[in-house]
Amino acid sequence: MSRHVVVIGAGIVGVSTAIQLRRDGIDVTLVDRGGPAAGTSYGNAGVLASCSMVPVTGPGLIGKAPKMLFDPMQPLFLKWSYLPKLAPWLVKYLGHANEADTRRIGSAVAGVVGDSLAEHQALAAGTGAEGFIVESDYTFAYDSREKFLGDALAWDIRRNEGVKWTELEGPAFQDYDPIVPSKFGYGVVCGDHGRISDPGEYVKALASHAEALGARFIKADIEDIAQENSAVSGVRAGGETIPCDTLVIATGVWSGPLTKKLGLKVPLEAERGYHIELWEPSFYPKSPLMIASGKFVMTPMEGRLRLAGMVEFGGLEKGPSKAPFDLLRANIKSAFPTLTWKEETEWMGHRPAPADSIPIIGEAPGVKGAFMGFGHHHIGLTGGPKTGRLLAQMIAGKTPNADMSVYAPARHAA
């Protein structure tokens, strides 16, 4: 019998997996309840951030977090009514807030994001998505050299993982990008990065390419996973059973209930991310710019600037909060007081946040043919193509040139 893979989820991970499988000649059906790029694959910061391997759970977070939550100028928010439900996950999450785990997690994430630009270029080559990829630097703006040195651990991890950068102080930073105000006295410019000029349209173009290669797309909710003799035999979707011998769960933060059907208990939470788009701005930064003091990124896109970087914990049910949007507006006005724009659009979405900050990539233990690729926190766009390639290799019986044990679903066996 010929192979048939059902990929659940049509975000960047699912679509990348489908393309790679079709390039290997494997029959693929993509299933998604909303359509391509309906979630965080649309709303991300748009940066191919190869240097973004350092987890939020750095040393000292346990002491800093309470102060951040009560400071309206900090980019961390919590819907307090959600705290009792969040608590078990939060205890596990904060348990990694030490230097040894920070370095270990950084190394694991680097294996997925470290060559992001090249992975995107290889995935999109010769497709309608290719034109959305823009080679660029990724720049960090600090108030001073002292503030930069305060992030020494993060930069040491990046150095150890092969990230290269140039440091610019004072006027040299403004010479590099004249729109940067002099209040930012120290810049760090990471080369060999990239950005996506319209993330939503980019993923949709990739999905169209997958269909052109022969992948089928079904818009439906997943109801169940069929198994026979401890192996995948089909997927129940839209009231029908789709026969298959292999499935891939790539549904981001909604992956938890499906993995439970496979005997896994992944400590997964929704990290609510926010962005504001400023349409027809009076100027753009030269490259995606991280404002270190406010922990937000401003990314040039087609016709607008996208500001992203807030984190809120509040589950999947409640709507957007006003405070994160207000803080983004306050931060951009503080950083660039002369910037003007014609109109704004707002977005909130849910990033998949495993408690150990390492993506889940691989085959579920005990259920042959059940693969998964999710849990990328805020680097899903960056790591999506590499994740898809690794999954396709494993499904095709090839051996990836990577230590897959660090991403293995088995670490979450119930």
C-alpha positions, 0 to 999 in steps of 0.5 A, spaced: 500 500 500 502 506 498 504 511 503 498 516 505 500 522 510 495 526 513 498 533 516 493 536 521 495 544 521 496 548 515 501 553 518 508 554 517 510 547 520 504 543 517 505 546 510 512 546 510 512 538 512 507 537 506 511 540 501 517 536 503 513 530 503 510 531 496 517 533 494 519 525 496 513 523 492 509 521 498 501 522 498 499 528 503 492 531 505 492 537 509 487 538 514 485 545 517 479 548 520 481 555 518 485 554 512 492 556 511 496 561 515 489 562 520 493 563 526 500 565 529 503 563 522 499 570 520 501 574 526 508 573 528 513 578 527 516 576 521 523 576 522 527 570 520 530 570 527 536 565 527 539 568 533 532 567 537 534 561 541 535 564 548 529 562 552 525 567 556 526 562 562 533 565 564 536 566 571 533 571 575 526 570 572 523 567 578 525 574 582 523 579 576 516 576 574 512 578 580 515 585 579 514 585 571 506 583 572 505 589 577 509 594 572 504 596 566 510 598 562 513 591 562 511 586 556 508 581 561 501 580 562 497 575 566 489 575 566 489 573 574 483 569 573 487 564 569 492 563 574 489 557 578 489 553 571 496 556 569 499 554 576 501 547 574 504 549 568 508 555 571 511 551 576 514 547 571 516 553 566 520 557 572 523 550 574 528 551 568 530 559 570 537 557 571 543 558 567 544 550 566 537 549 563 538 556 559 544 554 555 541 547 554 535 550 551 538 555 547 542 549 544 536 545 542 532 551 539 539 553 535 538 546 532 531 548 529 532 556 527 540 557 526 539 556 519 533 559 518 534 564 512 537 558 508 531 553 510 526 558 507 530 560 501 530 552 499 523 551 501 520 557 497 525 556 491 521 557 484 515 558 488 510 564 488 512 565 496 519 566 494 518 573 493 516 574 500 523 573 503 527 579 504 535 578 506 536 582 512 540 584 518 537 583 525 538 589 529 538 590 537 538 597 540 540 598 547 540 604 551 548 603 552 553 598 552 552 597 559 545 595 558 548 590 552 553 587 557 547 586 562 544 581 557 551 577 557 549 570 558 544 571 552 549 573 547 554 568 550 549 563 548 548 566 541 556 566 540 557 559 542 551 557 537 555 560 531 551 567 531 556 573 528 554 580 530 557 587 529 557 592 535 556 599 534 556 605 539 554 612 539 554 615 532 556 609 528 549 606 530 546 612 527 550 612 521 548 604 520 541 606 520 539 614 520 532 613 523 535 610 530 535 616 535 541 618 539 538 615 545 540 608 543 547 609 544 549 601 542 547 597 537 548 590 535 547 588 528 546 580 526 547 579 519 545 573 515 538 574 517 531 575 514 524 577 514 518 576 511 514 582 507 507 579 509 507 572 513 500 571 512 500 571 504 507 567 504 504 561 508 498 561 503 503 562 497 507 556 500 500 552 501 498 553 494 505 550 492 503 544 496 497 543 492 500 544 486 505 539 487 499 534 489 497 535 496 490 535 498 487 540 502 480 539 507 477 544 511 475 541 517 475 540 525 479 534 527 474 529 531 479 523 533 485 519 531 483 512 528 488 506 531 489 499 529 494 494 533 498 501 536 499 504 529 495 510 526 490 507 521 486 514 519 483 521 522 476 523 523 475 529 520 468 533 518 464 527 519 468 522 515 474 518 516 480 519 512 484 513 511 492 514 512 498 510 515 501 516 518 499 523 521 503 529 523 500 534 528 502 541 527 496 545 530 500 549 535 497 550 541 491 546 540 495 540 539 495 538 546 488 534 546 490 530 540 497 528 543 493 526 549 489 521 544 496 518 543 498 517 550 502 523 551 501 529 556 505 535 554 505 541 559 503 546 553 500 553 555 498 559 550 502 564 550 498 570 548 502 574 543 500 581 540 501 586 534 500 592 532 501 594 524 502 602 523 500 603 515 504 608 511 509 610 516 513 616 515 519 612 515 522 604 516 528 601 520 533 599 515 532 592 518 528 588 523 529 592 530 529 589 537 528 595 542 531 591 548 528 596 553 521 594 551 522 587 548 518 589 542 520 588 535 519 593 529 519 589 522 518 593 515 512 589 511 509 591 505 506 598 506 506 597 514 510 597 520 509 591 524 510 592 532 510 585 536 513 582 542 508 582 548 506 576 552 500 575 556 498 568 559 490 568 559 488 561 556 485 560 549 478 563 551 478 570 553 479 575 547 484 580 547 486 585 553 487 592 552 493 593 556 498 590 551 496 594 545 497 600 549 504 598 551 506 597 544 503 604 542 507 607 548 513 604 547 513 606 539 512 613 541 517 613 546 522 610 542 521 614 535 517 620 537 517 623 530 514 617 527 507 618 524 502 613 520 495 613 517 492 608 520 493 602 525 490 594 525 491 590 531 491 582 532 492 577 538 494 570 537 496 564 541 503 561 541 504 554 543 509 554 549 511 547 552 514 548 559 521 546 557 521 551 551 523 546 546 519 544 540 516 537 540 518 534 533 518 526 532 514 520 532 510 518 538 512 512 543 507 506 542 503 509 536 507 507 529 506 513 524 504 518 529 508 524 528 508 531 531 511 538 530 509 544 535 511 548 541 515 553 538 513 559 542 515 565 538 520 562 533 515 558 529 516 562 523 523 562 524 523 554 525 518 552 521 521 550 514 527 546 518 521 542 522 518 540 516 524 538 513 526 534 519 519 531 520 519 529 512 525 525 513 523 521 519 517 519 515 520 517 509 525 513 513 531 517 512 536 519 518 536 527 519 543 530 520 541 532 527 540 529 534 532 528 534 532 526 541 532 533 544 525 534 541 523 527 542 515 526 544 517 521 548 519 526 554 512 527 555 510 520 555 504 520 560 
